Amino acid sequence: MSRTIKTEAIVLKKNNNLLNKDSLITLFTEKHGKITVIAKGIKKLTSRRLPHNQTGNLIKGIIIRRGSFFYLQETELISHFSEIKKQSKKLPWFYFYFFILDRLLPENDKELKIYNLSKKFLIQLAKKNSNLENLTFYLNKVLRLLGYIDKNLSFSEIKKTIEEIINQKLPTFII
C-alpha cells in the first residue's frame, strides 16, 4: 500500500552514510511532523534534488509512503535562507536550533504550531537585527509547546534543560 504525500518541509539533517547514491534525510513536515525519508539516487551529480536537501532549507516535497518507510520523490526549493548562511555569527544559532528540533521532536507526530514557529524563526534570523535573544525566545516557545517547561529560561538554562532531556551533552561547536 503506497500513499503519496505532498507537503512543505524544513530539512533538519541529512545522513549520507547509506550505500550507493542514497541518503537519509530528516524532514520536519507541515502535515506529518518529523519524518525520516530515504532519498534514492540523491547523491548523483545529476540529481536536481541534491541542492534542495541541505539543513535548514524550506522545500515542497512529494513523499511516497510504502509500509513504514518514506521515500522522497521530488522536491522544489522554497527558500535556502542564504542571508543566514552568509553570516558566520548566525550560523551556529541556525544549526543549534535544528539540532534541538531533531532531538526533541517525536517521529510522525504533527506539530503544526512548532512548524509555523520554526518558519518564523528562520525569517527572523534572516533579518539583520537578529541576535541570541531571538534564539532564546524561540527555544523557550518550542520547549513550552512540547511541555518541557512552564516559564521562560535564560539561554544557559535552556542548554542545561535540553541536555537533561536528551541525556547527552550538547556539541561544543554549536554554541
C-alpha positions in Angstrom: 0.0 0.0 0.0 1.6 3.2 -1.1 0.4 6.7 -0.3 1.6 10.0 -1.8 2.1 12.9 0.5 2.6 16.4 -0.9 3.9 18.7 1.9 6.0 21.6 2.8 9.0 20.7 5.0 12.1 22.1 6.7 15.2 19.9 6.3 16.5 19.1 9.8 19.5 17.0 8.8 21.0 14.8 6.1 22.8 11.5 6.6 24.9 10.3 3.7 26.0 7.1 5.3 23.9 4.9 3.0 25.3 2.7 0.3 25.2 3.8 -3.4 23.7 7.2 -4.2 21.1 7.3 -1.5 20.7 9.4 1.7 18.5 9.5 4.7 17.0 12.9 5.3 15.2 14.1 8.3 12.4 16.5 7.5 10.1 18.5 9.7 6.9 18.4 7.6 3.9 20.6 7.9 1.5 17.6 7.6 3.3 14.8 9.4 5.8 16.3 11.8 9.3 14.9 11.9 9.9 12.1 9.5 13.0 10.4 8.1 12.9 9.8 4.3 15.0 7.7 2.0 16.2 9.8 -0.9 17.1 7.3 -3.6 19.8 8.5 -6.1 20.2 11.9 -4.4 24.0 11.8 -4.4 24.2 11.5 -8.1 25.8 14.6 -9.7 22.8 14.9 -12.0 20.3 14.9 -9.1 18.1 18.0 -9.1 17.1 17.3 -5.5 20.6 17.4 -4.1 20.9 21.1 -3.5 17.4 21.3 -2.1 18.1 19.0 0.8 20.6 21.0 2.9 20.0 21.6 6.6 17.6 24.5 7.1 16.2 24.7 3.6 12.4 25.1 3.2 11.1 22.8 0.5 8.0 21.4 -1.1 8.2 17.7 -1.5 6.4 14.7 -2.8 6.9 11.7 -0.5 5.8 8.2 -1.1 4.9 6.0 1.9 5.4 2.3 1.5 4.7 0.4 4.6 6.7 2.0 7.4 9.2 3.7 5.1 9.0 7.1 3.4 10.7 7.8 0.1 11.4 11.3 -1.2 10.4 11.5 -4.8 10.5 15.2 -5.8 11.5 18.5 -4.2 11.1 22.1 -5.0 13.2 24.7 -3.2 11.1 27.4 -1.5 14.0 29.1 0.4 17.5 28.2 1.3 17.8 31.2 3.7 21.1 32.3 2.1 21.1 35.5 4.2 21.6 33.4 7.3 24.1 31.0 5.8 26.3 34.0 4.7 26.6 35.3 8.3 29.1 33.4 10.3 27.7 34.9 13.6 24.2 33.5 13.0 25.2 30.1 11.5 25.8 28.4 14.9 22.3 29.6 16.1 20.8 28.2 12.9 22.4 24.8 13.3 21.7 24.7 17.1 18.0 25.3 16.5 17.8 22.4 14.1 19.9 20.1 16.2 17.5 20.7 19.1 14.4 20.2 16.9 15.8 16.9 15.7 16.5 15.7 19.2 13.2 16.8 20.8 10.5 16.3 18.2 8.8 12.9 18.2 8.6 11.0 14.9 5.4 11.1 12.9 3.7 13.4 15.3 2.1 16.5 13.7 3.4 19.6 15.4 1.9 22.4 13.3 2.5 25.2 15.9 6.2 24.3 16.2 6.4 24.0 12.4 5.0 27.5 11.9 7.1 28.8 14.8 10.2 27.4 13.1 9.4 29.2 9.9 9.0 32.4 11.8 12.4 31.8 13.5 14.1 31.4 10.1 12.5 34.6 8.8 13.5 36.5 12.0 17.1 35.1 11.9 17.5 36.2 8.3 16.9 39.8 9.4 19.9 41.9 10.1 19.0 42.8 13.7 18.5 39.2 14.9 20.5 38.2 18.0 20.9 35.5 20.6 17.8 36.8 22.4 15.7 35.8 19.4 17.1 32.2 19.6 16.3 32.1 23.3 12.8 33.4 22.7 12.0 30.7 20.0 13.6 27.9 22.0 11.5 28.8 25.1 8.4 28.6 22.9 9.4 25.2 21.5 10.1 23.8 24.9 6.8 25.2 26.3 4.8 23.8 23.3 6.4 20.4 23.9 5.5 20.5 27.6 9.0 20.6 28.9 8.9 24.0 30.7 6.2 26.3 32.1 8.3 29.5 32.4 10.9 31.3 30.3 14.5 30.3 30.8 17.8 32.0 30.1 19.9 30.6 27.2 22.3 28.8 29.6 19.3 27.3 31.5 17.8 26.2 28.1 21.0 24.4 27.2 21.1 22.7 30.6 17.4 21.7 30.3 17.9 20.2 26.8 21.0 18.2 27.9 18.9 16.7 30.7 16.0 15.9 28.3 18.2 14.3 25.7 20.6 12.8 28.2 23.5 14.0 26.2 26.0 16.9 26.3 25.4 19.4 23.5 28.2 19.6 21.0 30.6 22.4 21.9 31.0 23.6 18.3 27.3 24.7 18.2 27.4 27.5 20.8 
